[in-house]
Amino acid sequence: MFPALKTEVKQEVGTLPSPGAPQKSNTTRQKAYSGGTFFWQEILIPKTLPDPYEDFMYHHLQYYGYFKGQRGSLPNSATHQHVWKNNPRYLLNGSFGKREDTRPDPLPKEKLLWPTCSSSAVHRQLEAVSRDSLMLRSPLLKSRQLLHGEFGEVNPCLQEPRGLFAFFSSSGSLQAPRWPIECEVIKENLHHIEWVPPQPEYFYQPTGNEKLPEIVGEEKGTVVFQLDSVPTEGSYFTSSRVGGKRGTIRELAVTLQGPKDNTLLFESRFESGNLQKAVRVDTYEYELTLRTDLYTNKHTQWFYFRVQNTRKDATYRFTIVNLLKPKSLYTIGMKPLMYSQLDAKTHNIGWRREGNEIRYFKNNRDDGQPPFYCLTWTVRFPHDQDTCFFAHFYPYTYTDLQCYLVSVANNPVQSQFCKLRTLCRSLAGNTVYLLTITNPSRTPQEAAAKKAVVLSARVHPGESNGSWVMKGFLDFILSNSPDAQLLRDLFVFKVVPMLNPDGVIVGNYRCSLAGRDLNRHYKTMLKESFPCIWHTRNMIKRLLEEREVLMYCDFHGHSRKNNIFLYGCNNSDRKYWLHERVFPFMLSKNAPDKFSFHSCNFKVQKCKEGTGRVVMWRMGILNSYTMESTFGGSTLGNKRDTHFTIEDLKSLGYHVCDTLLDFCDPDRTKFMQCLTELKELLQQEIRKKFNEHGQDMDLEGSWSDISLSDIESSTSGSDSSLSDGLPVHLLNIAEKVRLHRPFHSGSSSLPESMSLLVRLVEFSKYPKICRKYSNSILTGYPALESLILSFITFHLFIYS
């Protein structure tokens, strides 16, 4: 809550009459000067009625010791609207959606997360208004929780208490992304149009004659592009700023020797870009090296880069030489994406699948290191002197998200039922947004009866598929469709559209700036190291205390399987046996050419205990899912052997809404029918498993007692050990702790804080006891909490 405004006017104020007493006008006695003599004069004050919100805030602030003055009426709303409307820090207008308006965020202001009106200009503005307003001079004003209209009109509604800081900056521009200070960033704002190909884009069909290029490297080639200042394994994130690295941005591409020089000019120092090095090994042939996730030596999958100085009539070959996954959709027909700026400008054509002679193969190195895998393809550019982009999948950047959210905030209809909040700030200081979507309820009882649905995306930054599914969901749920209105009447939707903005900004594939996979740390105690995950889990925990959470779903992308499918959690409660499978089964019926129920898996593996899906399930959410959308396309129905487009993924967001209505239909006919079909499918699967082992079984008896985990294979996700463990910035401290002899709490020379720390470390051998013990004794030591919890984690990591 804002601090009370100071006033220099001293007055004695009359009291309000008690109920039932004769009504009298309120008076104030003011000291005046006349004829060389001071005297007291009485001034009439118009009678005002107590405001319900002020009454609540008075008791609330008094309870917490913030309100010391007398009660009184709140100031006139129009006066305060004048203050807010003329303060540019709080203006919302249509120019937010323009990318060229992206403004730098000065580093000295990075800690100003709330509009506390601390600038001298704002103070002068308030003082100017207060000189003209009796109410602003009034000693009754003890709060700066000002009245204002949501869209500038004179409307006596209070600003919502949790909407106290501006999401978007003062001049009508977006808050520019914050980068690690090691990263160079070009001063260009990129924008790609959305476009749906008029014809299906079929998978590449191998001919068997595809060339297998020899990897020669820079020893026999010429380096034409290379990033120098790239944080890798051994370093760790320290600080960030808008624009990344200070100083002049160097020109990394080669200098052309004349108009006939046909060398391609590469660039990737933009939002979500990823290309470490380009080596020219022949006139039209280039070997490309991807940048690993920052502060790691792993996770090369996502690529997104620009080429200029193209030639129309030449066939170019690109070979990415340092991929890490032995399996890829490129082996079964997936094509890279290409975007031509000239085609976009002249023909309104956007991203399209391009490439021939596509091969994904193992690079047999002789250096004793783990093998790399290579992706090679050929392409012909559509124009001379064009600017083109290549990407692993349709990019969706942090700026794209901000533009979308601004359009929602500026929509007078959508903003009534979609409230935009800041969930937290990322390690780099970028905002993690939280949307609450629901129609206003008519009664408190109706509001309390609503169930909640929690959706999130982009915990893995290179899986932009999740953002396109999320955009489709938001487009529909925020629309005026009768089904969307019904869903908003029935549910409270909590949506985190981008869980890992730092990773998205820098072009990581899997990790945050902590150098770790956030989807393995949902159980973390390290709030400072994993703020996005910690705050998401905490938000859901509070939500569970308020109401039932019907469903949790985290949107991901999958690099080795086609179609769209879900990972869930087998329910051990026989009362709800197979119920967790009903929603994905319904979804497969509503989107039969995109969603594959056969690819779904509900096994809970030990290595996945730290994922959002499993953690939320163990918190009590029965329908807890990870939705996997392929980078490739469909093998089902009418879309068989075709790549997914942006519209295909967005349509899945609509199907999620449609299926949610079927799943919650008061008429349980659909639900029970799906449950019956699921039991039949399970019986068939059990028979198949027993036949494979040459066994017979009577399924008429207790077949439902068979453990579902025994008949399901493990999910084909990534090995969690690749990105698990301590965040990289703590590993150095952990190594120092390992090298020193452990402290003993019996040492009388230890200060009280260190003794407390050591006792917690000793108890950390028993996590349950440690958690209970730490919660009981941390009172009074808030500054030590992070340090203590970090040491607990060190101990568990080092000595486990």
C-alpha positions, -999 to +999 in steps of 0.1 A: +000+000+000+013+034-008+025+056+021+002+084+032+005+118+016+021+144+038+001+176+046+013+209+061-021+222+070-031+216+107-068+215+113-092+204+140-119+183+125-154+177+138-166+142+143-194+125+123-227+122+142-235+088+156-264+068+142-297+082+153-283+115+165-295+148+150-279+155+117-255+184+118-231+197+092-195+189+098-173+219+106-136+227+108-120+254+128-092+272+110-068+297+125-070+331+107-053+365+109-071+398+107-064+433+120-032+422+138-051+395+157-053+357+154-088+342+158-105+309+151-132+307+124-155+278+115-158+265+079-186+243+067-176+210+051-201+192+028-215+161+044-201+128+029-211+092+032-185+067+043-171+046+015-173+008+019-138+003+004-123+031+026-140+015+056-123-018+048-089-003+041-091+018+073-094-013+094-069-032+073-042-005+074-048+002+111-044-035+119-010-035+102+001-003+117+001+018+086-029+041+092-023+065+121-047+094+112-085+098+115-110+084+092-126+104+065-141+103+031-120+095+001-112+123-023-132+131-055-125+106-082-124+131-110-095+149-093-075+118-091-083+108-126-067+140-136-036+131-118-034+096-133-045+105-168-019+132-171+009+111-157+025+094-188+038+065-167+002+051-165-011+057-200-023+027-221-027+034-258-027+016-291+010+024-298+020-003-274+015-028-302+042-012-324+075-029-322+094+001-334+083+018-301+103-006-280+122+015-256+153+008-236+149+003-199+175+024-181+196+003-158+194+026-128+157+022-128+156-016-129+146-018-093+115+005-097+089-023-101+061-002-086+049+033-098+056+049-065+054+084-081+090+088-069+102+110-098+104+147-092+082+154-122+054+133-107+059+150-074+056+184-090+025+173-108+008+161-076+018+193-058+004+214-087-029+196-085-030+197-047-027+235-048-058+236-068-078+210-048-092+215-014-096+177-011-060+170-019-050+195+008-073+177+032-057+160+062-082+133+058-063+119+028-041+092+042-037+070+012-025+072-024-047+043-035-063+068-059-096+066-077-095+064-114-114+052-145-100+022-163-101+039-197-098+075-185-135+082-181-148+097-149-159+066-131-158+062-093-141+028-092-110+020-071-078+009-087-075-028-079-050-033-050-029-059-069-027-037-100-004-012-084+025-013-109+025-007-146+032-036-169+040-014-199+060+017-198+051+053-197+055+066-233+033+040-248+061+016-256+069-019-245+094-027-219+124-039-238+138-073-230+166-076-206+197-096-216+227-110-197+255-084-199+277-107-219+253-109-248+257-085-278+223-075-293+218-058-326+196-027-326+169-040-349+133-050-342+123-081-362+087-089-371+073-118-391+038-119-406+015-148-398+005-168-429-012-200-437+001-219-468-027-224-493-017-260-499-006-287-474+031-289-468+040-325-471+069-343-454+101-347-474+103-380-491+139-394-492+151-405-526+181-425-513+205-403-534+209-376-507+245-364-505+264-370-472+287-340-469+321-342-454+326-321-423+358-301-428+356-273-402+373-240-402+407-256-409+397-260-445+370-234-447+366-197-439+348-184-408+323-158-420+304-154-387+313-161-351+300-150-317+329-143-293+313-132-261+291-162-254+287-175-218+294-212-217+299-239-191+320-227-161+306-192-161+272-182-146+247-154-148+255-123-128+235-094-141+214-081-170+205-049-188+184-038-217+204-043-249+228-067-233+265-059-235+276-023-232+295-006-259+295-005-297+280-035-314+306-050-337+299-062-372+306-099-371+298-108-406+325-105-433+330-074-453+319-078-489+346-071-514+322-057-541+288-063-558+300-096-572+310-110-538+283-137-531+293-145-495+262-149-473+260-125-443+248-143-412+233-128-380+216-142-349+221-115-322+184-108-320+156-120-298+154-159-297+182-161-323+207-190-321+237-194-343+272-195-329+294-198-360+292-201-398+321-215-419+321-212-457+335-245-471+325-240-507+310-212-529+275-221-519+281-244-489+282-235-452+288-254-420+269-240-390+275-244-353+247-237-329+252-220-295+246-242-265+221-230-238+238-202-219+261-213-191+260-249-202+276-271-228+244-289-238+211-286-256+217-277-292+184-281-310+168-248-316+181-226-344+169-193-357+192-170-378+193-145-407+211-146-440+216-117-464+231-111-499+213-141-514+215-153-550+184-166-567+198-191-592+222-209-569+216-241-548+229-236-513+238-263-488+236-257-450+249-283-425+244-279-387+273-298-372+268-300-335+233-314-327+232-337-297+201-359-301+205-392-318+169-392-330+151-365-348+120-358-368+143-347-397+149-384-403+112-390-411+104-361-433+105-329-413+117-298-432+133-266-419+114-233-420+124-204-442+111-168-444+117-143-472+113-106-463+107-097-500+080-124-503+064-111-471+065-075-483+054-081-519+032-113-518+022-115-481+039-149-478+053-159-444+071-189-430+071-219-452+087-254-452+117-256-475+146-279-482+158-308-503+184-335-499+176-335-461+197-359-440+202-363-403+234-383-395+260-390-370+293-371-371+320-397-363+346-377-345+380-391-335+386-369-305+371-393-279+342-369-271+305-379-273+294-378-309+276-349-326+248-353-350+244-333-382+215-319-402+221-310-438+197-296-464+198-277-497+177-247-506+172-222-534+164-186-524+134-169-542+151-136-548+185-119-553+197-096-526+170-108-502+170-111-464+159-145-453+155-164-420+158-201-411+143-216-380+137-250-364+100-240-358+078-209-360+094-184-336+073-168-309+093-142-289+089-124-256+081-092-276+054-111-295+038-121-262+040-085-249+023-071-280-005-096-276-010-088-239-011-051-247-038-057-273-058-075-246-052-048-220-064-021-245-095-040-255-124-025-235-143-058-235-116-084-230-100-064-202-132-067-182-128-104-177-091-109-183-069-094-155-032-091-162-008-094-133+029-099-127+036-133-113+072-125-106+104-113-122+128-137-139+165-139-130+172-112-157+144-090-144+119-098-172+083-099-162+066-133-159+029-126-167-001-142-150-036-139-166-068-145-146-097-151-170-133-154-157-166-136-160-177-115-130-199-135-107-233-122-095-229-134-059-200-144-037-214-180-035-213-182-073-177-170-074-166-195-047-183-224-066-161-219-097-135-245-103-100-235-116-080-245-147-043-237-148-024-235-181+012-226-188+037-227-217+074-221-226+091-236-196+114-249-223+121-218-244+129-236-277+095-252-278+077-224-294+049-248-304+035-243-269+031-205-274+011-211-306-012-235-288-015-210-260-023-182-284-051-203-299-065-210-265-064-173-255-079-162-288-109-184-282-114-180-244-112-142-248-137-142-277-175-135-277-183-171-286-212-185-265-189-215-256-162-191-245-187-171-224-200-203-208-164-214-199-157-180-183-190-184-163-180-219-151-142-216-145-114-194-132-085-197-157-050-190-144-027-187-173+011-183-173+018-178-211+056-177-208+073-194-178+109-189-190+112-155-207+149-153-202+155-185-221+132-174-249+149-140-252+185-154-255+175-183-278+180-212-254+164-246-262+158-260-228+173-241-198+169-208-179+198-185-171+204-208-141+217-233-166+191-258-156+159-273-170+131-256-150+108-285-156+129-306-133+128-281-104+091-277-094+099-290-060+127-265-054+132-244-023+156-220-041+132-191-048+160-168-060+175-193-084+142-205-099+118-177-093+094-185-122+088-221-110+087-213-073+061-186-078+040-207-102+039-236-077+031-212-049+003-196-069-012-230-075-008-239-039-028-209-028-054-215-055-059-251-042-067-235-008-094-214-023-111-237-047-109-270-066-084-271-095-100-292-122-070-293-145-034-284-149-018-285-183+017-274-194+022-269-232+054-283-246+070-293-280+083-328-290+113-334-313+110-371-319+073-380-323+047-366-347+012-356-337+000-340-305-005-360-273-006-358-235+015-372-206-006-377-175-004-395-141-021-428-133-045-424-105-041-449-076-076-442-062-099-469-075-128-446-072-114-425-100-098-453-119-090-443-155-106-408-150-073-391-158-075-406-193-110-393-202-100-357-211-072-368-236-095-395-250-122-368-256-096-346-272-086-373-296-122-375-307-125-337-311-092-334-331-088-368-347-064-355-374-040-339-349-043-356-315-031-392-310-044-409-278-022-439-287+009-417-281-003-406-247+014-420-216+004-419-179+034-435-162+050-416-134+087-422-136+111-414-108+132-391-131+101-370-137+093-363-101+104-327-104+082-319-135+052-296-132+029-325-142+039-348-114+044-321-087+009-307-094-006-342-094+010-349-060-005-316-048-039-330-055-047-321-091-061-354-106-061-341-142-024-330-144-009-330-179+020-322-201+008-315-237+034-324-263+030-308-298+053-321-325+078-299-343+068-319-374+032-327-384+005-353-384+003-389-394-035-390-388-066-386-409-069-359-435-036-343-424-016-374-428+021-368-438+017-330-436+035-304-415+016-285-389+010-248-396+005-220-371-032-223-376-031-261-368-015-254-334-039-225-327-068-247-335-057-271-308-061-243-283-098-241-294-101-279-291-089-278-255-118-254-247-143-275-266-131-307-249-133-290-215-170-283-220-176-320-230-155-331-200-177-311-176-210-316-192-237-321-165-250-348-187-225-375-180-233-396-210-202-386-230-180-391-199-193-426-191-192-436-228-155-426-230-148-444-197-163-476-211-143-474-243-111-468-222-117-500-202-121-519-235-089-504-249-070-513-217-083-549-218-069-551-253-036-537-242-033-562-214-041-591-237-015-579-261+011-577-233+004-612-220+004-626-256+038-611-261+051-630-231+033-663-241+009-661-211-028-665-208-050-646-184-087-646-175-097-609-178-132-615-165-119-615-129-097-589-112-081-575-143-086-539-131-062-546-102-033-548-126-009-519-122-012-496-152+024-487-149+033-523-156+018-522-190+030-488-201+065-480-214+084-450-202+079-416-218+104-406-244+113-373-229+147-360-223+171-374-197+165-353-166+201-358-154+212-335-183+198-304-166+192-314-130+212-304-099+222-271-084+220-239-105+254-232-120+260-200-100+259-221-068+282-249-080+313-229-073+302-225-036+293-261-034+328-271-045+343-249-018+320-265+008+331-300-004+368-291+001+364-279+037+359-301+068+322-298+079+314-275+108+300-289+140+272-271+158+289-278+192+316-252+184+312-223+208+332-200+185+305-201+159+282-170+157+245-177+164+236-174+127+263-199+116+253-223+144+217-221+132+229-228+097+250-258+107+221-273+127+199-271+096+226-286+074+229-315+098+192-320+098+192-319+060+201-356+059+164-361+067+145-338+044+111-341+061+125-334+095+146-306+081+116-289+064+096-290+096+126-278+118+135-250+094+099-237+093+098-235+131+131-217+137+134-194+107+111-168+123+133-138+130+159-148+104+144-138+071+178-126+057+193-160+064+165-180+048+180-181+012+215-188+025+202-216+048+181-232+021+210-230-003+233-248+021+207-275+027+205-281-010+243-282-012+244-308+015+218-330-001+236-326-035+271-333-022+265-361+003+236-379-012 
